[in-house]
Amino acid sequence: MLFRSLLIAAASAVFVHADDSAAVAPEDSSVVKLNGENFEDFVSTHPLVLAEFFAPWCGHCKHLGPEYVAAADVLAKKDIPLVQVDCTQERDLCSKYEVRGYPTVKVFRGAPDAFTDYPGERKSDSIVSYMIKQSLPAVSVFDDAADLQEAIDNLKDVIVLQVLPEGVTVGNDTFFTIANSLRDDFTFFSTNNSEFVDKYAPKSGKRPGYVIFRPDEESSDASIFEGKIIDKDNLVDFIKVEAKPLFGEVNGGSFRAYMAADIPLAYYFYNEVEQRGEVAPLMQKLAREYRGKINFAGLDATKFGVHAKNLNMEEKFPLFVIHDVKENLKYGISQDTELDNDKIPDFVADFVAGKLDPIVKSEPIPEVQNSSVYHLVGYEHDKIIALPKDVLVKYYAPWCGHCKRLAPIFKALADVYAADEASKDKVVLAEIDHTANDIPGVDIQGYPTLILYPADGSEPVEFQGQRTLEGMANFIKEKGSLNIDGVALHDEQEAVRKAEEEKKAAEEEKAEEEKQEKQAGESVVDSASSSEETTSTTTTTTAAAVSSDAEKAKEAPKTEEADPMAAVYAKIGEAKQFVLKEKDALLAKVQGVINGENHDEL
């Protein structure tokens, strides 16, 4: 679960600009390229293998590539192979090993199912150093009782001891396999010394014994394996449960181990060491009573108090809360009043009996959905994913850089389905802020995580491909149950959009041409008017005289003889109207008439 890494500060990584070849090891390097057909055979025939699961387009993979190649060339001389698996080509293989991000680097120890995550730095020197250490024996064998007891007395880590009666070999190979897979978390010893055999081996003398010694506890408090069947699963479960101290401490170093135990973890947050000391006897008593069912641990609130928010509690200390790791549910004693330690035993008993209600964190259900991407919250998560539609949910964190880069692409794909009448009720793209909403039963290990819930109710499928519109659309078509082709819809919509843009551009161009023609016509008329005005200034005297004569004509008694100039002025008026129609063709003639020339042409 993502929760297993909450104490590690989250940070957005810087995108590395490089070509895809930087992520892929050159053919002449010592890196071995594997696929689904040869991977299991290869790791089965090599005692120690480092495998990188990658994608050529991944920026982090491009950054790791040269370092990985350099480490491979060094380790090849020590017969420690480094291999690569291209997850864009080998999706089934990567899915089998739950590859959720790139690059994922795992250490395999002689078997396809014997692997752990590589925890070191992604630098060639760190890779070489770590793998050489891993090649050394995982189990320290002791013959002398005194030497073994001294090692136990000086232990700083949990010790897992195998005691082998004389002649017994059953379980020995299994123990060494487990030691290899868990060597980063525990120290493994083995002995056939009779003193330890008599003390810890089964009385039958036909089976090995297994003992867990914990730091800060007496040897008499050691846990002894009492299972009847010695197999890997039984022993691993025994180790992960019993390795925890009765009342341990949660911090950056132990958090992962507590989460890996996969059983509920009861936290006691304290402000002062004295508070922890006062409650320790009670916690140890409860730990013995519920051994294998609940782990109990303290947490220093002065250092990690903010972790209370991850458990849906307020930062008010001391506090007691139980985290059901498997279901990711939280149960806390009310903080309305100061914590009463006497209430803890009954609270734990009610938790085990299933009488408590979890504290569910959820944003309010939105009153209005105004986007093509559905705003999902914890309260309605299960209802939405159960719809008879192909539902793709993006689980994100607001601070996540990858999530921010994905957002516009995710929205664009949602727009494609929303714009199609036949598809908008068949495909839903939703997003949920995983930091603000509890999602019980959904295992989120990184951001963003995309999970498709098919319309037919079949098993959800996590998206592992490249986060492009085409990649996600093809994923929905292939893994959904309604066979909606988002890529085809997108192409059709793009074709329509381009056609509309071209039509609009043509209409705008035509309108612009008409506008320019109109402006040109108006310019001609204005030019003609301007010419008339210019001419009128040169004939001011004539016009004034004509005007004066006209006035005199009005005032004088009418005679039967008509004024010969009146007809001229009338013709000029007609000419003006004619010019407006004929413009350029008659402009020169009109100009001549106005100047007193060519009267006969009118």
C-alpha positions in Angstrom: 0.0 0.0 0.0 1.0 3.6 -0.5 0.4 4.0 3.2 3.5 1.9 3.8 5.7 4.8 2.7 3.9 7.7 4.3 6.8 8.5 6.7 9.1 9.1 3.7 8.8 12.6 2.4 7.2 12.8 -1.1 8.9 14.8 -3.7 8.4 15.4 -7.4 11.2 14.2 -9.6 12.9 16.4 -12.2 12.2 15.3 -15.8 15.3 14.1 -17.5 15.7 15.2 -21.1 17.3 12.3 -23.0 16.5 10.1 -25.9 14.9 6.7 -25.4 18.2 4.9 -26.1 19.6 6.2 -22.7 17.2 3.8 -20.9 18.0 0.8 -23.1 21.3 -0.9 -22.4 23.5 -1.2 -25.5 23.9 -4.6 -27.1 27.6 -4.7 -26.3 27.0 -4.1 -22.6 26.9 -6.8 -19.9 23.2 -6.2 -19.3 21.1 -9.2 -20.3 17.7 -8.5 -22.1 15.0 -10.9 -20.9 11.4 -11.5 -21.8 8.4 -13.6 -20.7 9.8 -16.7 -22.4 13.2 -16.9 -20.8 12.9 -14.8 -17.6 12.0 -17.5 -15.1 14.5 -20.0 -16.5 17.3 -17.4 -16.2 16.6 -16.3 -12.6 16.2 -20.0 -11.6 19.6 -20.9 -12.9 21.4 -18.0 -11.3 21.7 -17.6 -7.5 21.7 -13.8 -7.6 20.2 -11.6 -10.2 19.3 -7.8 -10.3 16.4 -7.1 -12.6 15.3 -3.7 -13.9 11.7 -3.4 -15.1 11.6 -0.3 -17.3 10.0 1.7 -20.1 12.2 3.3 -22.8 10.3 6.6 -22.5 10.7 6.9 -18.7 12.8 9.8 -17.6 14.0 8.0 -14.5 15.0 5.0 -16.6 17.0 7.2 -18.9 18.8 8.6 -15.9 19.5 5.1 -14.4 20.5 3.6 -17.7 24.2 4.5 -17.9 24.6 3.8 -14.1 23.0 0.4 -14.6 25.2 -0.5 -17.5 28.4 0.5 -15.6 27.4 -1.6 -12.7 26.6 -4.6 -14.9 30.0 -4.5 -16.5 31.7 -4.6 -13.1 29.5 -7.3 -11.6 29.7 -9.5 -14.6 33.3 -10.3 -13.6 31.8 -11.6 -10.3 29.1 -13.7 -12.0 26.3 -11.4 -10.8 24.1 -10.7 -13.8 22.1 -7.5 -14.3 19.1 -7.9 -16.6 16.5 -5.6 -18.2 12.8 -6.2 -19.0 11.1 -3.7 -21.3 7.6 -3.4 -19.8 6.2 -1.8 -22.9 6.9 -5.1 -24.7 6.5 -7.5 -21.8 3.3 -6.3 -20.0 2.2 -9.7 -18.7 5.6 -10.3 -17.1 5.7 -6.9 -15.5 2.1 -7.3 -14.3 3.0 -10.6 -12.7 5.7 -8.9 -10.6 3.3 -6.0 -9.8 5.5 -3.3 -11.5 3.6 -0.1 -10.7 6.2 2.5 -11.7 9.4 2.8 -13.7 12.1 1.8 -13.1 11.3 -1.0 -10.7 14.5 -2.8 -9.6 14.3 -6.2 -7.9 16.8 -8.7 -6.5 16.1 -12.3 -7.4 17.7 -15.2 -5.5 17.7 -18.4 -7.5 13.9 -18.6 -8.0 11.2 -16.6 -9.8 9.3 -16.2 -6.5 12.3 -15.4 -4.3 12.8 -11.6 -4.8 12.9 -8.4 -2.9 12.9 -4.7 -4.0 16.3 -3.1 -4.4 16.5 -0.5 -1.6 19.8 1.2 -2.5 20.7 4.3 -4.5 20.5 4.2 -8.2 24.2 4.8 -8.8 26.7 2.3 -10.2 28.9 2.3 -7.1 25.9 1.7 -4.8 24.5 -1.1 -7.0 27.9 -2.8 -7.1 28.4 -2.5 -3.3 24.9 -3.8 -2.5 25.0 -6.7 -4.8 28.4 -7.9 -3.7 27.1 -7.8 -0.1 24.1 -9.8 -1.2 26.4 -12.5 -2.7 27.9 -13.3 0.7 26.2 -16.0 2.8 22.8 -14.9 4.2 23.1 -17.4 7.2 25.9 -17.4 9.7 26.6 -21.0 10.9 27.8 -21.6 14.5 29.2 -24.8 15.9 30.3 -23.5 19.3 27.6 -22.7 21.9 29.6 -19.9 23.6 30.2 -18.1 20.3 26.5 -18.3 19.4 25.3 -17.1 22.8 27.7 -14.2 22.6 26.3 -13.2 19.2 22.8 -13.4 20.6 23.7 -11.3 23.7 25.2 -8.6 21.5 22.4 -8.5 19.0 21.2 -5.2 17.6 18.7 -6.7 15.2 16.1 -9.4 15.3 17.8 -12.8 15.1 16.2 -15.8 13.5 17.9 -19.0 14.6 17.6 -22.5 13.1 18.6 -25.4 15.3 19.2 -28.7 13.4 19.2 -32.0 15.3 21.9 -34.4 14.2 21.2 -35.9 10.8 18.1 -33.7 10.1 18.2 -31.9 6.8 14.4 -31.2 6.2 13.7 -27.5 6.1 17.3 -26.5 5.7 17.0 -25.4 2.1 13.8 -23.6 2.9 15.5 -21.7 5.7 18.3 -20.6 3.5 15.9 -19.4 0.8 14.0 -17.4 3.3 17.2 -15.9 4.8 18.2 -14.8 1.3 14.8 -13.0 0.7 14.7 -11.4 4.2 18.4 -10.7 4.8 17.8 -6.9 4.6 15.4 -7.1 7.5 16.7 -9.8 9.9 19.9 -11.6 10.9 19.9 -15.4 10.3 21.9 -17.9 12.3 22.0 -21.7 12.1 23.5 -24.3 14.5 23.6 -28.0 15.2 25.1 -27.5 18.7 23.5 -30.0 21.1 23.0 -27.4 23.8 20.7 -25.3 21.6 19.1 -28.3 20.0 18.1 -29.7 23.4 16.7 -26.3 24.4 14.8 -25.3 21.2 14.3 -28.2 18.8 11.2 -30.3 18.9 11.4 -33.2 21.3 11.0 -35.7 18.5 14.4 -34.9 17.2 13.2 -35.3 13.7 12.5 -31.7 12.8 14.5 -28.5 13.1 13.5 -25.8 15.5 13.2 -22.1 14.8 13.6 -19.3 17.4 13.2 -15.5 17.3 15.4 -13.4 19.6 14.4 -9.7 19.8 16.6 -6.8 20.9 16.0 -5.4 24.4 14.3 -8.6 25.5 15.6 -11.5 27.6 16.4 -14.7 25.8 13.7 -16.3 27.9 11.2 -14.2 26.0 12.3 -15.7 22.7 9.5 -17.0 20.4 9.6 -20.6 19.3 8.0 -21.9 16.1 5.3 -24.4 17.0 4.0 -25.1 13.5 3.5 -28.7 12.3 4.3 -28.1 8.7 7.6 -26.6 7.8 7.2 -24.6 4.5 8.2 -21.2 3.3 4.8 -19.5 3.9 4.5 -20.8 7.5 8.0 -19.8 8.4 7.8 -16.3 6.8 4.5 -15.6 8.6 6.1 -16.8 11.9 9.1 -14.5 11.4 7.2 -11.4 10.4 4.8 -11.7 13.3 7.2 -12.8 16.1 10.1 -10.5 15.0 8.2 -7.5 16.3 8.9 -6.5 19.9 6.0 -6.7 22.3 5.9 -2.9 22.5 8.2 -1.6 19.7 8.7 1.8 18.2 7.5 3.1 14.9 10.1 5.3 13.1 11.6 5.7 9.6 13.6 2.5 10.0 10.9 0.2 11.4 7.8 1.5 9.6 8.2 -0.7 6.5 8.6 -3.9 8.6 5.5 -3.1 10.6 3.5 -2.6 7.4 5.0 -5.8 5.9 3.7 -7.8 8.8 0.2 -7.3 7.3 -1.6 -7.4 10.6 -3.2 -4.4 12.4 -0.8 -2.0 14.1 -1.8 -0.3 17.4 -0.1 3.1 17.9 0.4 4.9 21.1 1.5 8.5 20.3 3.4 10.1 23.1 4.9 13.6 23.8 7.4 12.6 26.4 9.4 9.5 27.1 7.8 9.3 30.6 4.4 8.8 28.9 5.7 5.9 27.0 7.3 4.4 30.0 4.0 4.6 32.0 2.0 2.8 29.4 4.6 0.2 28.4 3.5 -2.5 30.9 -0.1 -2.3 29.6 1.0 -2.4 26.0 3.3 -5.4 26.6 0.5 -7.2 28.4 -1.9 -6.6 25.5 0.8 -7.5 23.0 1.2 -10.9 24.6 -2.6 -11.5 24.7 -3.0 -10.6 21.0 0.3 -11.9 19.6 -0.1 -12.6 15.9 -3.3 -10.5 15.7 -2.2 -7.0 16.6 1.3 -5.4 16.8 1.7 -2.7 19.4 4.2 0.2 19.1 4.9 3.7 20.4 5.4 6.7 18.2 7.2 9.9 19.2 4.8 12.7 18.5 7.5 15.4 18.7 9.1 13.8 15.6 6.2 12.1 13.7 3.1 13.7 15.1 1.9 14.7 11.7 1.3 11.0 11.0 -1.8 11.3 13.1 -3.5 12.9 10.2 -2.8 9.8 8.1 -4.7 7.8 10.7 -7.6 10.2 10.6 -6.8 11.6 14.0 -6.1 15.1 15.3 -2.7 16.1 16.4 -3.7 16.0 20.1 -1.4 13.8 22.2 -1.3 11.3 23.7 -3.6 9.3 21.5 -4.3 5.6 20.7 -5.3 4.4 17.3 -5.4 1.0 15.5 -4.6 0.8 11.8 -6.0 -2.2 10.0 -3.2 -2.4 7.5 -4.8 -4.9 5.1 -8.0 -3.1 4.7 -6.5 0.4 5.3 -9.1 1.2 8.0 -8.5 3.3 11.1 -10.0 3.0 14.6 -9.2 5.5 17.3 -10.3 6.3 20.8 -12.3 9.6 20.9 -10.2 12.7 21.3 -13.1 14.7 22.8 -11.5 14.2 26.2 -7.9 13.5 27.3 -6.9 9.9 26.7 -7.6 7.5 29.6 -5.2 4.6 29.4 -7.7 2.4 31.3 -10.0 2.5 28.2 -7.4 0.9 25.9 -8.0 -2.8 26.9 -11.7 -2.6 26.2 -11.2 -0.7 23.0 -8.8 -3.3 21.7 -11.2 -6.1 22.7 -14.0 -4.4 20.8 -11.8 -4.0 17.8 -10.9 -7.7 17.7 -14.6 -8.5 18.1 -15.5 -6.3 15.2 -17.7 -4.0 17.3 -16.0 -0.7 16.3 -16.8 1.6 13.3 -13.8 2.9 11.4 -13.0 6.6 11.0 -13.6 7.2 7.4 -12.0 10.3 5.8 -13.9 11.7 2.8 -14.4 15.0 1.0 -18.0 16.2 0.8 -20.0 14.8 -2.1 -20.1 17.6 -4.7 -23.5 19.2 -5.3 -22.8 19.7 -8.9 -20.5 17.9 -11.4 -19.5 20.5 -13.9 -16.6 18.8 -15.7 -16.2 15.9 -18.0 -14.0 14.3 -15.3 -16.1 13.1 -12.5 -15.0 14.5 -9.1 -15.1 11.3 -7.0 -14.9 11.2 -3.1 -14.6 8.5 -0.6 -18.3 8.4 0.4 -19.4 7.4 -3.1 -16.3 5.6 -4.4 -17.8 2.1 -4.3 -21.1 3.2 -5.8 -19.5 4.9 -8.8 -17.1 2.0 -9.6 -20.0 -0.4 -9.5 -22.0 1.4 -12.3 -22.7 -0.7 -15.4 -20.1 1.5 -17.2 -16.4 1.2 -17.9 -15.0 3.5 -15.2 -11.4 4.7 -15.2 -10.4 6.2 -11.9 -7.3 8.3 -11.4 -6.0 8.2 -7.8 -3.8 11.2 -7.3 -2.2 13.6 -4.8 -2.3 17.4 -5.2 1.4 17.7 -4.7 2.4 15.1 -7.3 4.2 16.4 -10.3 3.3 13.4 -12.5 -0.4 13.9 -11.6 -0.2 17.6 -12.7 1.3 16.6 -16.0 -1.4 14.0 -16.6 -4.4 16.2 -15.7 -4.9 18.0 -19.1 -4.4 14.7 -21.0 -6.9 12.9 -18.7 -9.4 15.8 -19.2 -9.0 15.7 -23.0 -9.8 12.0 -23.1 -12.9 12.6 -20.8 -14.0 15.3 -23.2 -13.9 12.8 -26.1 -16.3 10.4 -24.5 -18.5 13.3 -23.1 -18.9 14.8 -26.6 -20.2 11.5 -28.1 -23.9 10.8 -27.5 -23.5 7.1 -27.8 -20.5 6.9 -25.4 -21.0 9.5 -22.7 -23.2 7.1 -20.7 -20.9 4.1 -21.2 -17.5 5.4 -20.2 -16.7 7.5 -17.1 -13.4 9.1 -16.3 -13.2 10.0 -12.6 -10.5 11.3 -10.3 -10.1 11.2 -6.5 -7.7 12.9 -4.2 -6.2 9.9 -2.4 -4.7 12.1 0.3 -8.2 13.4 1.3 -10.3 10.3 0.9 -10.1 6.8 2.4 -10.5 4.0 -0.1 -10.7 0.7 1.8 -9.7 -2.3 -0.2 -7.9 -0.4 -2.9 -4.1 -0.9 -2.9 -2.5 2.4 -4.0 1.3 2.3 -4.0 2.1 5.4 -6.1 0.7 8.5 -7.7 -1.0 8.7 -10.1 -2.5 5.2 -10.2 -5.1 4.5 -12.9 -7.5 1.6 -12.3 -10.3 0.5 -14.8 -13.4 -1.0 -13.3 -15.2 -2.8 -16.2 -18.9 -2.4 -16.7 -19.5 -6.1 -16.4 -18.2 -6.2 -12.8 -15.1 -8.2 -13.7 -11.8 -7.7 -11.9 -10.4 -4.2 -11.9 -7.3 -3.7 -14.1 -4.5 -1.2 -13.3 -3.1 0.8 -16.2 0.6 0.3 -16.8 1.1 1.9 -20.2 2.3 5.3 -21.4 0.1 8.1 -20.1 -1.1 9.5 -23.5 -4.6 10.0 -24.7 -4.2 7.2 -27.2 -2.6 4.9 -24.6 -5.4 5.3 -22.1 -8.2 5.1 -24.8 -6.8 1.9 -26.1 -6.5 0.5 -22.6 -10.2 1.3 -22.0 -11.2 -0.4 -25.2 -9.1 -3.5 -24.6 -9.7 -4.0 -20.9 -13.2 -2.6 -20.6 -16.3 -4.7 -21.4 -18.1 -2.2 -23.7 -15.5 -2.0 -26.5 -15.7 1.8 -26.8 -13.0 3.0 -29.3 -11.9 6.3 -27.9 -9.1 6.8 -30.4 -11.6 6.5 -33.3 -14.0 8.9 -31.6 -11.1 11.3 -31.1 -10.1 11.1 -34.7 -13.7 11.7 -35.9 -14.1 14.7 -33.6 -10.8 16.1 -34.7 -11.9 15.7 -38.4 -15.2 17.5 -37.7 -13.3 20.2 -35.7 -10.8 20.8 -38.5 -13.6 21.0 -41.1 -15.5 23.5 -39.0 -12.3 25.6 -38.6 -11.7 25.5 -42.3 -15.3 26.5 -43.0 -15.1 29.3 -40.5 -11.8 30.5 -42.0 -13.3 30.5 -45.5 -16.3 32.5 -44.3 -14.1 35.0 -42.5 -11.9 35.3 -45.7 -15.0 35.9 -47.9 -16.4 38.5 -45.4 -13.0 40.2 -45.4 -12.9 40.3 -49.2 -16.5 41.8 -49.3 -15.5 44.3 -46.7 -12.5 45.4 -48.8 -14.6 45.7 -51.9 -17.1 47.8 -50.1 -14.3 50.0 -48.7 -12.9 50.4 -52.2 -16.2 51.5 -53.6 -16.7 54.0 -50.8 -13.2 55.3 -51.5 -14.1 56.0 -55.2 -17.3 57.9 -54.2 -15.3 59.9 -51.6 -12.7 60.7 -54.3 -15.4 62.0 -56.6 -16.9 64.1 -53.9 -13.5 65.5 -53.1 -13.0 66.4 -56.7 -16.3 68.2 -56.8 -15.4 70.1 -53.7 -12.0 71.1 -55.2 -13.6 72.2 -58.5 -16.2 74.3 -56.6 -13.4 76.4 -55.1 -12.1 77.3 -58.6 -15.5 78.3 -59.7 -16.5 80.2 -56.6 -17.0 83.4 -58.5 -19.2 81.8 -61.2 -21.2 80.0 -58.5 -21.6 83.1 -56.5 -22.7 85.0 -59.7 -25.1 82.3 -60.6 -26.5 82.3 -57.1 -26.8 86.0 -57.2 -28.6 85.9 -60.5 -30.9 83.2 -59.2 -31.8 85.3 -56.2 -32.4 88.3 -58.5 -34.6 86.1 -60.7 -36.7 85.1 -57.7 -37.1 88.7 -56.7 -37.7 90.1 -60.3 -41.1 89.9 -61.9 -41.5 86.7 -63.9 -41.3 87.0 -67.6 -42.0 84.6 -70.3 -38.3 84.2 -71.1 -36.6 81.3 -69.1 -33.2 81.7 -67.5 -30.8 79.8 -69.8 -28.5 78.8 -66.8 -31.3 77.1 -64.9 -31.2 74.3 -67.3 -27.5 73.9 -66.9 -27.8 73.6 -63.1 -30.5 71.0 -63.5 -28.2 69.0 -65.8 -25.4 69.3 -63.3 -27.7 67.8 -60.6 -28.6 64.9 -62.9 -24.9 64.4 -63.7 -24.1 64.0 -60.0 -26.7 61.2 -59.6 -25.4 59.6 -62.8 -21.9 59.7 -61.4 -22.9 57.8 -58.4 -24.0 55.0 -60.7 -21.3 55.1 -63.3 -18.4 56.4 -61.1 -15.1 55.9 -62.8 -16.4 55.8 -66.4 -18.0 59.2 -66.3 -15.9 60.9 -63.7 -13.7 62.6 -66.3 -16.6 63.9 -68.3 -18.4 65.2 -65.2 -15.2 67.0 -64.2 -15.1 68.7 -67.6 -18.7 69.8 -67.4 -18.2 71.2 -63.9 -15.3 73.2 -65.3 -17.6 74.6 -68.0 -16.3 72.4 -70.7 -18.1 69.9 -73.0 -21.6 71.0 -72.1 -22.9 69.3 -75.2 -21.9 65.8 -74.0 -24.5 65.9 -71.2 
